[in-house]
Amino acid sequence: MQPPVSLLALRAFAEVGRHGSVKRAAAALGVTPGAISQQVKLLEHRLGVTLLERRNREVRVTADGMRLLEPLSAGFQQIEDAVGLFAVASPSRKILTVSTTPSFAASWLVPRLGRFSARHPDLYVRVDTTPRLVDLRSEGVDVALRHGAGSYSGLEAVRLFTPQLICVGSPALLAGGPPMLEPNDCLHHPLLQDRDRADWPLWLRARGVGAIDERARNGPCFENDLLLIRAAIAGQGLALVRDVYASDELSSGRIVLALEGSSPTADAYYFVARPEAMATTKVAAFRDWIFEESANRV
């Protein structure tokens, strides 16, 4: 008769699947990466399948691993939910886990969190930053702040606000370059591109520029708006960025508007949660607060 599967090994594998990293799984459980790897290998040996593909420092869950991960994650979440039922009677602080992108957390959410903590001293907010769409149920996330179309299967999504796309540059670049009188003048400056090189052609067309040549797609591209803003501050070119990310730099004068006016982006920011979580005290408190903050977002 085979011995029972180790609960520790199952939890180690579930955390690797949740975080997509052995190192982050180890940090979450308070052990070493070596201990996590050892437990997963023991589990693979016990089950007779390969659960993780290891490539240099990266890991990927295999098809067999995904078959195990989904019910396993749901099971651990049920355990956490059951234990959480007793948190109401506990005088200790409760934890609210919020998932969002690194850019949105750094430029908008984190600078405002002090006001939430002052209003709700009984709640600890844990900000989990990742560019991917997390699974709220299996990954133990209470709230996600997402930028998209607002359609998320099985979840409730409430619109917060639609960011505006603005054209910015450093004061030195604009003072030393051709004058900026109309949108077409942007093409006479170096242009800093988003990851897909799509924003400048769309923005120029929306501003009435007819013939758009290759200059609209040339220039270095960056993964997110914070990197675009840093490059603009350094005087490397003009950037199209969302106003929600640029307010501090505009206020300080590190960057300025190259042209007046703004254009709404195609997508908006949404407050997203599981339907059954919306009415919980901690999620409702965070929802009410962030709606107030959204009314004065910049």
LOGULO-97244 format. One record per residue (C-alpha): x, y, z. Coordinates in steps of 0.02 Angstrom, whole numbers, plus 50000, padded with zeros to 5 digits. Layout:
% residues N
XYZ/...
//
This chain:
% residues 298
500005000050000/500725016749950/500955030150084/499775045250076/500285059849969/501205072950070/500115088250106/501715098650113/502185092949938/500445096949873/500515114349949/502255117349878/501655112849704/500075123349722/501115138549771/502275136349622/500755135649509/500005150849593/501565161749582/502335154449424/504015153749512/504915142249633/505755157249715/504115166649745/503275150749807/504695148449931/504495166349992/502615163850014/502885148250121/504395154750214/505585141050155/507035139650035/506835137149847/507795120849866/506485114449988/505095118649866/505985109849722/506295094549830/504455093249880/503865094949700/505085081449644/504465069949782/502685073149724/503135069549543/503975053349595/502465048349700/501215051949559/502325045649418/502085061149310/503025077049268/502155092049346/503385105749301/504485109149152/506085117449210/506965129149090/508455138349162/507675148949300/505895147549235/504595134149267/503015129849173/501595118849233/501355103849117/499695097249055/499705084049193/500145097749316/498665108349263/497495093549290/498095092949470/498305111549499/496515117249469/495635106049597/497105107349715/497065126449715/495185126249738/495395114449886/496675125349974/495565140449941/494105131450025/495205128150175/495715146550183/493895151950164/493365140250305/494705147050421/494235164750368/492485162350438/493235164250611/494155180450569/492575190550605/492695186450789/494555189550796/495185206350863/496725205350751/496815214350585/496115206050430/497075205150267/496385211650102/497345205449950/497275216949798/497995211749629/498475224549498/499865228949378/501535235749440/501275252149346/499545255649417/500095250849592/501635261849592/500905277349511/499115277849574/498595265049706/500055264749828/500195283749852/498355283949905/498325268650018/498765278550173/497035286350169/496215269250165/497275262950310/496835278350412/494985275250381/495075256450412/496465252850538/495785235250562/496245230350384/497935226350312/498075228550123/499245216750032/499615222949856/500065208849737/500785215849575/500845205749415/500525209649230/499505193649208/497655190849246/497625181249410/496305168449456/495455176749604/494725160749671/496215149049661/497525162149705/496705169249860/496445186749789/495025197449859/495025211549730/495815214549560/496025231649482/496065228349296/496225238549137/495155231248999/493425229848924/492595224949088/492045207349040/492785194249157/491935177349161/491175172649329/491675189049411/490835205549448/491665220849371/491215238849409/491975252949307/493115264949401/493685277149265/494335278549088/496115285249077/496555298848953/498005297648832/499115313148835/500655318448737/502145323048848/503985327148834/505385334848935/505475353948943/507235353548870/506715342848720/505245354048678/506235370148702/507625364348587/506585356148450/505345361348315/503805370748378/502285360548428/500735368548354/499715353848291/499755334648303/500735332348142/502185341948221/502495326948335/503245317748186/504705330048185/505245323948358/505885306848412/504395296248465/504395284048610/503335268848572/502195257448673/502525238848668/501455235948513/501935252048423/500065255348404/499705271048507/500515284248397/499645279348232/497955277948321/498195294348413/498735303748257/497265297248156/496065302048296/496805319648289/496465321248103/498185317348032/497855309047864/499445301847788/500445293647926/502185288147876/503425276347959/503995289848080/502435286148181/503075268448216/504925272048234/505865273948397/506215263148550/504745253848625/504385250848810/503385238048908/502335250249010/501915268549039/503125270849185/504595266449072/503915277948938/503835292149064/505605288849123/506235289648944/505265305748914/506005313549072/507735309149005/507345319048847/507365304048730/505765308848639/503905312248650/502795299348735/500945295348735/500495290148912/498945288049017/498605303049127/498395291849279/500255287749272/500945305149236/500145316749365/501635317749484/502885320849343/501765334349268/501535342749437/503415342949468/503805349449293/504915334649249/503815332549096/502565344349016/501135342848893/501815343748717/500065347448652/498515352548747/497055340648756/496845322148785/495995307048707/495075293348803/495835276048791/494815261648722/494765252548889/494405257649068/494955252549243/493795240849335/493545235049513/493395216049499/492915203249631/492035186649650/490145189049666/490105180949838/491515192249898/490705208749848/489625209550004/490995205150129/491465219150248/493265221050191/492905220850004/491435232850022/492525244750124/493895244749992/492615246749852/491805261949933/493495270049965/494215267249792/492655274049708/492895290149807/494725290849755/494275287549573/493205303249570/494825313149598/496025301649510/497335313949444/
//
